[in-house]
């Protein structure tokens, strides 16, 4: 039977391709922050699998998190001057030196914040969250204070910017007020592939001259 015979199956197939048959619109893509958080989480899980001996998330402690942060130092691009370096304490060294490159405190602090959230989003209990352990907070504080002392410029906690509200008009008869409000958007980080197939954000590989005391 040819197409002019009105084959029901042909008609049904044609109707299925009409716009009325389309499904719901796809969900919007995740924000750059959410994407980076997922990449950081996968990087940490891969680190646990490659650990000698391998570690499970249930056995992970604050000590293992600190070990992970120190492991990331080898991929850092922040110049950290040792005590014997002539540029120790110099905020703007005039020449290069052989001091090691490490991760900056701000990058590690942001990374821990994302991993702490990811742990609980993936079923972890807040009271057993290794990324919120006291030992991790102490380690980050020591890194921050060491770098701040060596540079001679203390780190200052950034104040959270509040949304701005501007009164633009007041209707005296109805008492209605029209306002315009705004808030800052959240940014994100690009990623860089490092040794062993790990991926870290560009915030963990930014170049900075920092000085600190080697323990």
C-alpha positions as CSV (number, residue, x, y, z in Angstrom):
1,X,0.0,0.0,0.0
2,X,1.4,3.4,-1.0
3,X,1.6,6.6,1.1
4,X,-1.7,7.9,-0.4
5,X,-3.6,5.0,1.1
6,X,-3.7,6.6,4.6
7,X,-1.6,4.1,6.5
8,X,-2.5,4.7,10.2
9,X,1.0,3.9,11.3
10,X,2.4,6.5,9.0
11,X,0.1,9.1,10.4
12,X,1.0,8.2,14.0
13,X,4.7,8.5,13.2
14,X,4.2,11.9,11.7
15,X,2.2,13.2,14.6
16,X,4.9,12.0,17.0
17,X,7.4,14.5,15.4
18,X,5.2,17.6,15.9
19,X,6.2,20.2,18.5
20,X,3.2,19.2,20.6
21,X,4.9,15.8,21.3
22,X,8.2,17.3,22.7
23,X,9.0,16.5,26.3
24,X,9.8,19.0,29.1
25,X,12.6,21.4,28.6
26,X,16.0,20.1,30.0
27,X,17.1,21.3,33.5
28,X,19.5,24.2,33.5
29,X,23.2,23.4,33.8
30,X,24.8,23.5,37.3
31,X,26.5,26.7,38.3
32,X,30.3,27.0,38.0
33,X,30.6,26.6,41.8
34,X,28.5,23.4,41.8
35,X,30.6,22.1,38.9
36,X,33.8,22.9,40.6
37,X,32.6,21.3,43.9
38,X,31.8,18.1,42.0
39,X,35.2,18.0,40.4
40,X,36.9,18.6,43.7
41,X,34.9,15.8,45.3
42,X,35.8,13.4,42.5
43,X,39.5,14.4,42.9
44,X,39.4,13.6,46.6
45,X,37.7,10.2,46.0
46,X,40.4,9.3,43.5
47,X,43.1,10.3,46.0
48,X,41.6,7.9,48.5
49,X,41.5,5.1,45.9
50,X,45.2,5.7,45.0
51,X,46.3,6.0,48.6
52,X,48.8,3.5,50.0
53,X,47.0,1.5,51.4
54,X,43.7,2.5,49.8
55,X,41.3,4.4,52.1
56,X,37.5,4.3,52.2
57,X,35.5,7.5,52.9
58,X,34.2,6.0,56.1
59,X,37.7,5.7,57.5
60,X,38.8,9.1,56.4
61,X,39.8,11.5,59.2
62,X,41.1,15.0,59.6
63,X,44.6,13.7,59.4
64,X,44.0,12.2,56.0
65,X,42.5,15.5,54.8
66,X,45.6,17.4,55.9
67,X,47.7,14.8,54.1
68,X,45.7,15.5,51.0
69,X,46.3,19.2,51.3
70,X,50.0,18.7,51.7
71,X,49.9,16.4,48.6
72,X,48.4,19.3,46.6
73,X,51.4,21.5,47.5
74,X,53.4,19.8,44.7
75,X,51.0,21.3,42.2
76,X,51.0,24.8,43.7
77,X,52.4,28.0,42.1
78,X,52.8,30.1,45.2
79,X,56.4,30.8,46.0
80,X,57.1,30.1,49.6
81,X,60.4,31.4,50.9
82,X,62.2,29.4,53.6
83,X,63.8,31.1,56.6
84,X,67.3,31.1,55.2
85,X,66.2,32.7,51.9
86,X,67.4,36.4,51.5
87,X,63.8,37.2,50.3
88,X,62.2,35.8,53.4
89,X,59.6,38.4,54.6
90,X,59.9,40.4,51.4
91,X,56.5,41.1,49.9
92,X,57.9,41.7,46.4
93,X,61.1,39.8,45.8
94,X,63.3,41.5,43.2
95,X,64.6,38.3,41.7
96,X,63.8,34.5,41.5
97,X,65.0,32.0,44.0
98,X,65.0,28.2,44.5
99,X,62.4,28.1,47.2
100,X,59.5,25.6,46.7
101,X,56.1,26.3,45.2
102,X,53.1,25.5,47.4
103,X,49.4,26.1,47.6
104,X,48.2,29.5,48.9
105,X,46.2,29.5,52.0
106,X,43.1,31.1,50.4
107,X,43.0,28.4,47.7
108,X,43.1,25.6,50.4
109,X,40.5,27.3,52.5
110,X,38.1,27.6,49.6
111,X,38.7,24.0,48.6
112,X,38.0,22.7,52.1
113,X,34.7,24.7,52.1
114,X,33.6,23.0,48.9
115,X,34.6,19.5,50.1
116,X,32.9,20.0,53.4
117,X,29.7,20.8,51.7
118,X,30.1,17.9,49.2
119,X,30.7,15.4,52.0
120,X,27.3,16.1,53.5
121,X,25.5,16.4,50.2
122,X,26.7,12.8,49.5
123,X,25.2,11.4,52.6
124,X,27.9,12.1,55.2
125,X,26.9,13.2,58.7
126,X,27.9,16.7,59.8
127,X,29.2,15.4,63.2
128,X,31.6,13.0,61.4
129,X,32.7,15.4,58.6
130,X,36.5,15.1,58.3
131,X,36.7,18.4,56.5
132,X,35.3,20.2,59.5
133,X,37.7,18.5,62.0
134,X,39.5,20.7,64.4
135,X,42.9,19.5,63.2
136,X,42.0,20.8,59.7
137,X,41.1,24.2,61.0
138,X,44.3,24.4,63.0
139,X,46.3,23.4,59.9
140,X,44.7,26.1,57.8
141,X,45.2,28.7,60.5
142,X,48.9,27.8,60.7
143,X,49.3,28.1,57.0
144,X,47.5,31.5,57.0
145,X,49.4,32.9,59.9
146,X,52.8,31.6,58.6
147,X,52.2,33.2,55.2
148,X,50.9,36.5,56.6
149,X,53.9,36.8,59.0
150,X,56.4,36.1,56.3
151,X,54.9,38.6,53.9
152,X,54.4,41.3,56.6
153,X,50.9,41.7,55.4
154,X,48.2,40.2,57.6
155,X,45.2,38.5,56.0
156,X,42.0,40.3,56.6
157,X,38.7,38.6,56.7
158,X,36.6,39.8,53.8
159,X,33.3,41.4,54.8
160,X,30.3,39.9,53.2
161,X,28.7,42.3,50.7
162,X,25.1,42.9,51.5
163,X,22.4,43.4,48.9
164,X,21.8,47.0,48.1
165,X,18.2,48.4,48.4
166,X,17.4,51.7,46.9
167,X,14.1,53.5,47.5
168,X,13.1,55.0,44.1
169,X,9.6,56.2,44.6
170,X,7.0,56.6,47.3
171,X,3.3,56.9,46.6
172,X,1.9,59.1,49.4
173,X,-1.7,58.2,48.7
174,X,-1.2,54.4,48.9
175,X,2.0,54.2,50.9
176,X,3.5,51.9,48.2
177,X,7.3,52.0,47.9
178,X,9.1,50.7,44.8
179,X,12.6,49.5,45.4
180,X,15.4,48.1,43.4
181,X,17.6,45.5,44.9
182,X,20.8,43.8,43.8
183,X,23.4,41.4,45.0
184,X,26.7,40.1,43.9
185,X,26.8,36.9,41.8
186,X,29.0,34.0,42.7
187,X,32.0,33.4,40.5
188,X,33.7,30.1,39.6
189,X,37.0,28.6,38.8
190,X,38.4,26.9,35.7
191,X,40.2,23.6,36.2
192,X,43.7,22.3,35.5
193,X,44.6,18.7,35.0
194,X,47.5,17.6,37.2
195,X,49.6,14.4,37.6
196,X,47.8,11.1,38.1
197,X,44.6,12.3,36.4
198,X,43.6,14.7,39.2
199,X,41.8,17.9,38.4
200,X,42.1,21.1,40.6
201,X,40.7,24.6,40.1
202,X,42.9,27.4,38.8
203,X,42.5,29.0,42.2
204,X,44.8,26.2,43.4
205,X,47.4,26.9,40.7
206,X,47.6,30.7,40.7
207,X,51.1,32.2,40.8
208,X,51.9,34.3,43.9
209,X,55.1,35.3,45.7
210,X,54.6,34.4,49.4
211,X,57.1,33.8,52.1
212,X,56.7,31.6,55.2
213,X,58.7,29.6,57.6
214,X,59.4,25.9,56.8
215,X,58.5,23.6,59.7
